Amino acid sequence: MEFRMFDSTVAPGDVPDRHGPHIVFRRRLWNKEQHSMAQHHESSRRLFLKASAATAVATWLPASSYARIMGANDRLNMAVVGTGGMGTGHTNSLVGRRGEENLDVIQVCDVYRRRLNNAMNIIGHGDGCGTMRYEDVLDNRDVDAVVIATPDHWHTKIAIEAMESGKDVYCEKPLSLTIPQALECRDAVHRTGRVLQVGPQRTSMSAFWTARQAIEDGRIGKPVWSQSSYCRNSRGGQFNWGMDPGAGPGNDPKSEHYVDWDRWLGHEHGLAEEIEWNPDHFFRFRKYFAYNGGVATDLLYHKLAPFLLAISGPDGEYPRRVVASGGRYLEKDERDIPDSFMMMVDYPTEHTVVLVSVMTNDLGVPDIIRGQYGTMKFDGGVSMHEQATWAEEFRHANRDTVKVSTTTDEEGKTVVTPPHGQAVSRLDAPGRRDHMGNFLDAIRNGDPLSCNVDLGASTMVAIKMAVESYRQDKVMLWDADSETMRPA
C-alpha cells in the first residue's frame, strides 16, 4: 500500500488535490417530516455503503488479510499498540474484562523497552507477547482488533494498515495529526468495511444521545450556538510529565532504558522530521505541534465530538469557517503550543460552536446548547430552559414534561404557572455501554458506534482548522468540494 503523508502544518498549496469520493453535505431540514425522511435516506445510504464495502473487500483483499471469522460467542483477541499512559490504562481495563467480555489481550507493542516490559507483565503471556514493531501485530493472524494509543502522528498510518490487514481498530483521539490523514482514514474504513471507533469517550455518555433526540424532536427549536470548555491549572506546567532518567536510543536494545527513537519519530514514513534524541519531545510530546495539536486535539476534541453528535447527528458535520486565538501567556518553556486557546466554528447548517481551553485557570464555562425556543444544559441528565419570548412553542414541544396550569387571581386576571421564561423540561439519560464496550459490541453484533469515523473525521477537520488558524493567525475556510482548507 502507498501511504500518503503530509506535513503537520498545512498552508495554502501544501495539500495536493485528492482524488476519490467527496462528501456531499446535506443541509439539515428543520421541518420535522422532511428531517425524518432525510434521516431514513441517510440510514439506507450507510447500509448500502457498508454492504458494498464488505463485498468489495472480499474481491480484492489477499487471503493473508482476511479477518478470523468472528461469532458472537467467540473469544476476541486484542492487541495494544503504544503502552504509555493511555495504552497502559487500556491494557489494564481490557485484562479486567477478560472473563465477562470473553476477550484476551495477546500482544502489546511499544518502542520504549521499559513500557513494553510493563505491558507484557500485565497481560501475562510470556516473552513472546511483546514487540517493538507494530508490523508484528498486524502480521499476527490471531489478533482480531487493535487498540492504537501511540502519539497522534502515528494514529492514521497504523489504523489504515491494521484495517487492511483485516483487523478492527479502536483509535485514541484525535483521529490523526493532519486533515488529509483523517480523510484518508475515513475513506479506508468505508473501503475495507472494518469497525473503527475513535476515542472521545464522552460520545458514549447517554446525555448526548438524549440531547440528540431532543433536538431532533424540536424541543429547543433551531440550535443557534453552543459553548464548552476544558480547563486545568497545574503548578508544574501542563504536559510536563515525568521523564525516566537514562532512557534513550544509545542504550543496549535489550536494556529496559532503550528507546527506538527513529521508529518513534517515523521520519522514514514522513510522519515527523528526523532530529537528535530529545527526551522532552519523547516524554512530553503534547507540548509540540510536530506530534499533535496541543490542547485543541488533546482536550477540545473531547468536547466538540459529543456536541456534533447532539446537534448534527452520529456522522457529525464538516465546518464552514473556523477562527482561533490565544497564546503562551504563562507557560514559556520549550513548548510551542499555547496555554490559552479559544476557537469558534461556524457550520453550514447555521450554528456556531465556541470552545475554550486554558491551562492556567481551571474555571471554565459549562456545556450549553442554545436554541431559539430554549437552552439545553447538561446536569446529570438533560434540562431545557425556555426562552420567555418563545414560551408557547417551547411548552408545546415539551408538553409531555412541562405541566402548565392556569388560575384566576383575586382581580380576575389569568395566572399561568410556571410564568413565561421559567418552564424547565427535564429528560432522563438512560445508561449506555462505556466506550470500549460499545466498540466490542460493534465488532460482535454490528451495534452502531458512539464515535464512528465520519464523526471522528469531521471533528478532526474543525479542530485542525482551529490549530492552523492560531498558527497562521488567519480565519480558515473549508472547501466542501475539494475537501481542503484555505485562509479566508
N, C-alpha and C positions, 0 to 999 in steps of 0.2 A: 504493500500500500504506500502511496506517496502522501505524506502528511504535510500540508502547507502551514507553515508557522509564520507569525507576524510579530513585529516589534511591539513592546508593551505600550509605547507611545504612538498613537495613530494620529497623524496630521494629514492635512489635505494632500492627496496624491500618493500617500503611503500605502493605501489599500488598493490592490488590483481589482479589476472587475471580477465579480463572482458569476459563475455560470451555474445553472440548475434552477430548481423551483424557487419561486418567490412567493412570499406570503401576500395574500390579498386581505387587506384589513377591512373588517366589516364594521360599519357604523352601528353601534348598539341601539336598537329601536326601543323607544320608551313605551310605545303602545304595547300593552300587556299581551294582546293576542298575537301581534306581529313578533314580539320578542319570543314567545313560546314557539312559534313556527320556525324562527331563525335558530333557536336552540336545538330543535328537533333536527333541522337540516345539518347543523354542525355536528351533532352526535352521529348522524348517519355517515357524514363525511369521514369522521375519525375512524368509525368502524370499518369503512371501506378501505381507508388508507392502511389500517393495521392489517387487514386481511391480505391486501395487495402486497404489503411489505413482507409478510410472512411467506407468501407464495414466491416472491422474488428471491428471498433468502435461500429457499430450497433449491432454486435453479442455478445459483452461482457460487455458493459457498463450497469450498472443498470439504471432503469428508472429515479432515482433521479439525475443522472448525465447527462441526455440529455439536450442539449442546447435548449433555446427557438428558435423555427423555425423563421429564420430571412428573411424577404423580403427586397427588395431594398428600399422600402419606409417606412419600419417600424422604429420606434424610437429605437435608440441604447442606452441601459442603461449601464453606465460605473461606475467603482469604482476605487479609487486610494488608493494603499497600500503604506504607507510611505509618510508623508506630511511635510518633511523638505524643504530645498531649492528647489531641483528639483521637488519634489512632489507637492509643492505649486505652482510652475510655471506651471506644467501640469494641475493642478486643475483649475487655473485661465484661462489658454488657452482653456480648454475644456468647461468651463462655457461660455466663449466668443463665442464658436462655436454652442451653443445650437440651435439657430434658423436656421442658414444656413446649418448646418450639420445634423439636425434632431436627436440630441442626448441629453442625460442628464447625469449628474453625480449624482448618487443617494445614494452613500455610500463612506465614507472615513475611513481610518484606520491608527492609529499611536500609539506607545507605550508611547509617551510623551503627557500628557493631554493638555498642552498649545498649541502645534502644532495641535492636534486633534480638539480642540475647534475652532481654527482659520480656519481650513479647513471646519468644519461644517458650520461656518458663511458664508464662500464663496459660498458653494453650496446651502445653504438656505432651507434645507428640515427638519428643526426642530431637536429636541433632539435625535430622533431615527436614524439619518443618520450617526452617528459616532460610532466606536468601537475600542477597543484596541486589539482585537483578529482577525487576518486575516481569521481565520476559519469561522467567521460570514459572511464575504464577500463571501467566496466560497460556503457557505450553502444558500446564498440568490439566489433563482432561478430567480429573476427579473434582476440580474446582467448578462449582456452578455459578457462584456470584462473588463479586469483588467489591470490597469497601475501599474507596480511594480517599486517603486523608493526608496526602502529600502537601507541600506548599502549592499555592494556586497555579504557578506557571506550569506545573506538570499535570494538572487535572484532566484537561481535554485529550492530550495525547494518549494517556493510559486508558481513559474511558473509551475512546474510539477503538483502540486496539483490542481492548477487552471485549467489547461488543462484537467486533469482527472475528473474535476467537470463540464466539458462541456463549459468552457469559453475560449475566445481568449485572448491573452496576448501581451501587449506592455511592454517589459522588458528593463529598462535602461541599458546602457552599464556600465561595461562589462557584458557578459552573466553570468559569475559565478566567484567564487573565485578560484576554482581548475580546472584542466583538466578533471578528472573523472566526476565532476559535469556538465561541459559543454557538454561532450559526452552523459551523461545520459539525459540531456535536449534535445539535438538533437534527440536522439532515441525516446523520449517521443512525440516530435512533429510528427515524422513520424508514430508513433504508434497510436496516437489519431486523427491525421488529423486536429488538430486545427491550427489557424493562430497565429504565434508568430513573432513579429517584434522586433529585437534588436536595441538599441537606438543610435548608432553613426549617427548623423543626416547628416553628410557630404555625406553619401551614397545616400542621396536623392538630392544632388546637380547635376544638369544636366551636368556639365562639366565632371564628372567622367563617366557618361554613354556615352557621346560623345567620351571621350577618349577610352572607351572600344571598341566602334565601329571602331574608327580609328586604334587601334592596331589590331583588327581582320582583317581589310582591308589591313594591311601590310604597313601603311603609314610611320612608323618609323623603319620598319624592325623588327627583333627579339629583344624584350626588354632584356637588359642585367643587368642594375642596376638602382635603384631608390633611391631618398632621400626625407626626410621630417623632420619636427621638430615641437615641441610645447613648446615654452619657455616663461617664465614670470620672473618678478623681483619685489618682494613685500618687503617693508621695515619691515613689521610685521612678515614676515616668511610665506611661502606657507602653506596653510591649517590651519593657526592659526585663525580660525573663532571665532567669539564672543561666549561666554558661558553665559547662563542665570543663574544669582546667585540664589541660593536657590533650584534649580532643583535637584531632586534625588529620590531614591526609599523609603526614610524614611518619606515622606510626606503622608498626608491623600490621599488615592486613588482618592477621589473626587476633590482634590485640583488641580489647574492648574499647580502646580510645580511637580506633581507626575510623575515619570518615572518607568515603569515596566522594571527594569534593567535586571532581569533574562530572560525575554522574548526577550529583545533586543539582549542579548548575544547569546541566542539559545543553551546554553550548554547542555540542556536536549536532544537536537537532534544531538549533536556532531558538531555544527556549529562553536563554539568558546569555549575556556576554561572558566571555572567559576572563576571569580575574584571579588574582592570587588568593590563597586561603584567607578568609576574613571571618573570625568566629562570631562577630556581631551580625553579619549577614546570615550566617547559618542558624544561630540560635534565636535570633530576633528578626527574622525575615520580614515580619509585618511592618517594620519601620521603613521599608524601602520599596519604591514603586517598581523596581525591576522584577519583583516577585509577586506583587499583589497590589491592591488599590487602597491600602490603609484602612481607616475606619469606615470608608464607604463600602468596600467589599466585605470586610470582616463583620461589621455591626449593622449598617443600614440595609444590607441585603436581607437580613433577618426581618426587617420592618416592612420593606417595600413588597416583598413576595406575598405575605398574607393580605396586605391591603389590595394588591392587584387581584388576588383570589376573590376577595369580598366584593370589590367594585366592578371588575371586568370579567370575572369568571375563571374557571380552573385552567384555562390556557393563557391567561394573562392578556396583556395588550402592549404593543410597542409605542414608544413615546412619539411626540411631535417636536417638542423643544425642551431643552434642559439647560439650566444655568446653576452654577455653584460658586460659593465663596468661602472664605475662611483664611487660615494661616497657621504658622508655627508661632503662637503668641508667647508660650512659656517653655515648651519643651524644645530647647535649641541645641540638642546634642547632634550626633551624626545623622539622624534621620532626615528623610526628605518628604515624609508625609506630614500633613497638617495635624495639629492637636485640636483644632476647632474647624468644623466642616458643616456647611449648610447647603442644601440642594433643593431645587424646585423643578418639578417635572410637569409639563403640560401634555395632555393626552388628546388624541383626535376625537374621542367621544366627549370632549369638553368637560373635563375635570382636571384639577391640579392637586398634586401631592407635594407637601412640604416636609422635609426630613432634616433633622438636626443631630449631630454627634459631636459632643465636646468632651475632651479627656481631662479637663482641668476644673470642672464643676459638675457634680453628679445630679443636679436638679434639672431634669428635662421637662418636656411637655407631654401631656397624656395622649393616648391614642384616641383620635376623634375623626369621624367621617361626617361631614356636614351635607345635608340635603336641603332642598327648598322647603319641604314640609317639616323636617325635624332634624335633630342632631343625634348621631349614634355614638354611644360611649361603651367602653368595654370594662365592666366592673365585676368580673366573675362570670356573669352571663352577658347578655347584650341588653342595654337600655336605650330607649329612644325618647327624646325630649322634644315636645312640639314647639314649633315657631308660632307665636301668637297670631301673626297675620295670615297663617295658613292652618288655623286650628280646625276648621271644618274638614279640610282634605285629610289632615293628619288623623283626626278621630275616625273618619270613615275608613281609612286604610288600616287602622288598628282597632276596629270595633270589637274584635274578639278579645282584646287585652285591656282596653280603656273603657271603664264604666263611667258613663255620664248621666247625671241626674239634674232635673230642673225642679225648683221650688219657687214659691212666691213669698216675698218678704212682707213686712208689715205695711209697706207703702203700695203693695200690689205689683211690684216690679219682679220680673222673672230673674231668678238667680241660677246660673249654671255652675255646676260643680263637676270637675275642678274648673277654675277660671281659665279663660283663654291664656295660653302660654305656660300652663302648669301641668298639663297632662303628660304622663310618662307611661310608655309601653315597655314592658319587660318580657324578655324571652329567655327561657332556659336553654342552656347549651349542653345537650346530652353528651356523654363521654364518647371519645373516639379512640381508636388504636394509636399508640405512640408512633413516632415517625418511622423507626426501624421496623416495628411490627406491621405497619402499612406496606412497607417495601416487601416484607416476607409474604404478606397476603397477596400482593400484586403478582409475585412470582408463582405462588402455588395456585391461586384461584382466579387471577386476572382482575383483581379489585382495582378500581381507579386509584391512581397515585395522588398523594397530597400535594406534591410538587413535581409535576411531570416536566419533561424537557422544554416544552413550549412556555410554561410559566417561568422556568428557570432561565431560559434564553431571553425572554422579554424583560425580566428583572435585570439580567446582566447588562443588556443594552442600555437601559436607563442609568444604571449605576456607573458603567464605564463612561457614558457620555458626561456624567457629572464629574468624574475624575478628570477627564480631558478638558472640561470647561474650566475647572480650577487650575489645571496645569498650564493651559494656553491662555487663560484669562479672557475667554470668549464664550458667547452663547453658542450652544451646539444644536444643530437641526438634524432630524432623521429623514432620510430619503427612503420611503417605503418601497419604491420600485427597484432600486439598486441595492437596498439593504446596507447602506453606508451612512456614516455621519459626516457632517461638514460644519465648519464655522458659519454663523449667520452672516 
